[in-house]
Amino acid sequence: MHSLATGCDRTECTSGRSRSVRFVSITPNFVLGLDLDGTCADFYGAMRVVAAAWKGVDVDSLDPEPEWSMANWGIAEGEYEALHRSAVVDHHVFEAMAPLPGSPEALARLSAEGVRIRIITHRLILPSLHEATVSQTVRWLDAHRIPYWDLCFMREKDDVDANLYVEDAPHNIERLIVRGAEVVIIENGTNRDRFPGVARAVDWNDAEAIIRARYYAWIDDHGLERPGEPGTSPSWLELGNAPRTA
C-alpha cells in the first residue's frame, strides 16, 4: 500500500498539547529517501522549455546547464513564483517532464530487491496549487511506473527518516550532511564541484550501483541473504510486500 502525506510523522493532541508520533516499522526496511526534481525527473530540462516560453525566446538560446536561481535563463529575483505557477497551470510541468534516463528501470530493480522507496519532494510551493501539483506528481509516477511506498511533500528532507537520501539541491544536501545523513548526489550544474567526499552519480548507472552497494552492506549487517542477482527479490522478502506498478 502506498501512503500519501505532507510528511511521514503524525501529530496528536493530548491535554491541549501536540506531540509528534514517529511510525516505526516492526520489520527491518532499508529506506531510500528519493527526491524527484533533478534526481529522477528532468526538472531542469522541463523548466528550460517553460522559461523559454515565459521569455518568448527559442529554447536553444538558453544554457542547458542549470543554475539554482535560473538567473542564467533570465529569471529575475522575485520572478520565480510567477514562473512556477505558469509551469504548473499552463504547462502541467510535473506530469509532462521526462524522467532522467534509466531512473525508472533502476528504481524498479532496486524495489524488487527490497529497497523501500520513500519519495520526499518539496513541490508544494504555492498554496493554491496543491491539488494540481499532487495530482500531476502521482500521474507522472504511475505513467513512468516508478515504484514507491511513501510520497512525502516536505521542505525539510531530514524530517523524514531514511537510510540513504538521493538529492541534487545544494541546500538540501548541506542540511542532510550537517544532520549526519548519508547522501548520494545526482550531479548537475547546481551542485557540481561542491561537497567533496560525498558520493555522487553522473547518471543512474552510477546511482544504482552506489545505492545497491549501500543496501547490500545493510543486508549484510542484518544477517540477511542478498538477492541472487540485480532486480530479483531475496528469499526473505515477504511475497506481496513490495510495491507493484504493473
N, C-alpha and C positions, 0 to 999 in steps of 0.2 A: 504494500500500500504506500502511495506517495503522501507526503504531508506538504501542505502549502501554508506558509506563515510569513509574517513580517519579522519573525525571529524564531529561535528554537527553544526559548525558555517560555515559561508561563508565569504570570503574575497573579497571586491570590491575595485576598484581603482578609486579615484577621484582626478583630477588635479595632477596626478603623485604620490599621496599618497594613501596607502592602509588603509582600515578601516575594522574592523570586524563587521559583522552584525549578531546579535543573532535572530534566529527564535523563536517567541513566539506563543504558541497555543492560539487561541481565545476562546477555551473551556477548562475547567479545566481537567487536567490529573494528575494522580498520577504516576510518572515515577520511575521505578525501574532500577537503573544503575547496570547491571549484568555483572560481569567478567565471563570469560569462564574457563580458565585453573585453576584447583584446587578448583573451586567453583561448577560448574555443569558438567564439563568434567574432567575425571580422568586422568589429565595430568601426574601426577607423576607415576601412575600405568603404563601408556604407555611409559614414558621416562625410567622407570626402565628396561623394556624389551629392549628398544633401547640401553641403556647404557650397558646392559649385552652383547648384540651382538657386540657393539663397543669394549668392553674389552675382548671379547672372553671367557666369564665365564657363568656359569649357573645362570639364573635369581634368583633362590632361594638363591644364595650366597650373594645377595645384600640386604641390610637392607630395609625392606618395609616402614620404617618411613623416609620420605623425609627430606632432608636439602635443604635450598635455593640454596647453592652453588653446591650441588650434590657431594661434596668432600667425603662424606661417601660412594659414589659409585665409588670412584677412579678417578673422573673427576678433572683434574688439572686446576689450574688457567690459563686462556687463551685458554682452550681446548673446551669451551662450543660452540663457534660459529661453529666449525667443526662438533661437535656432533649434533647441531641443524640442520645444513644443511643435514646431513645424515638422521636425523629423518624425515625431510620434503620430501626429494628426494627419499630416499631408502625405508622408512617405511610408507610414507603418514600418518604421525602421527596425523595430525589434522582431518583426516577423519576416521582413524582406532580406535582411542581411545574410550573407553566406557564412557557413561555418569555416573556420580555419582548416586548411587541407589536412585530412587524416584524423581530425579530432573525434568525429562521431564513431569511427571504427575503433580507434584506440580506446575510447571510453567504454564501448561495448565489450571489448575484450577484457578490460580491467574489471568491469562489473561482473562479467561471467566468472572471473577468477575469485570473486568475493569481496572486492573493494566496494564499500558503501559510499556512493557519491552523494554528497550534500552540497547543493548549489547555494552559493552565498553571493548575492549580487545587490548592488546599490543602484537600482533603476527608478526608485520612487522619488524623483527629484522635485516634480511639480505636483502639488496635492490634487489638482483637478484631472490628472492624467492617470491615476492609479488603475482604474478598471481597464483602460486601453493598454497600459503597459503590462499588466499581469496577463491579460488575455493574449496579447501578441507574444509574450515570452513563452507561455505554455504551448501555444500553437507551433511556435518555432521549434521547441524541444521535441514535440511529437512528430513534426514533419521531418526532422532530421534524425529521428529515432535515437535520441540521446537518453540513456537510462539514468535515473536518479531516484533517490529515496525521499529527499527533503528539498524543498525550494524555499529559501530564506531570503527575504528582501531586507538587507541590513547595511547600514553605512559602516559601522564598526565591525569589521570582519572577525576580529578576535573575540567578540562577544559570543560567537558561535563556535562550539568545540569541534576540533578536527585533529587527526594525527598529522596531516600534511596539507598545506594550503597551496593552491595554484593561483598565482596573481601576476599582474603586469603593472598595476598603478603604483607609482613610487611611494605615495603617502601610505597606501595600504601595506606595501612591502616593509617600509620602515617601521610602522606600528607593530606589525607581526613580529619582526625581528626583535624589537625592544621588549616585547612580551615573552620572548624565548620560544616562539613557534618556529616550526620547520617549514620552509617555503621553497617552492620551485617557481622561478621567474620565467614567464614566457617573454622572450626578448622582443622588443620593438623600440621605436625611436624615443619613447617616453622614458625608458629605463636603461638604455644602452650605456655602457661604461660607468654604471653605478652599481653599488652593492657588491664589491669584490668578495669572493669567497662563498657567495650564496649560489646554490645550484641553479643553473639556468638552462633553458632549452631554446634553440633557434627554430624548432619545428616540433610537430607532435611525434615524430620518430624519437627525438631526444626526450621529450616529455614522458612518453610512455615508458621508455627504458628507465628513467630516473624514478618514476612513481612505482614501477614494478620492483625495482631494487629495494626501495624503502619498504614496500609492502611485504616482500619476501623476508626481509630482515625481521619485520614484526611477526610474521608467521613463525619463523624460527624461534623467536623469543617466547612465543606462546606454546611451543612444543607441538605445533600443528604440521600437517603434511602439506607440502607445496602442490600446486596444480601440476598435472602431468606435462602440460605444455601451455604456452600462452593462449588465452582465450577459452580455456577449458576450466570447468569447476573442480575444485578439490573434493575429495571423498567426504570430508567433514561438513561441507556446506549443505545446509538443510535444503532439500528439494522444495522449490516454490518460494524460497525466502529471498531470492534476488529479484530486483525489479525487471519486468519484462516490457519490451517495446514492440513485440510482434502484434 
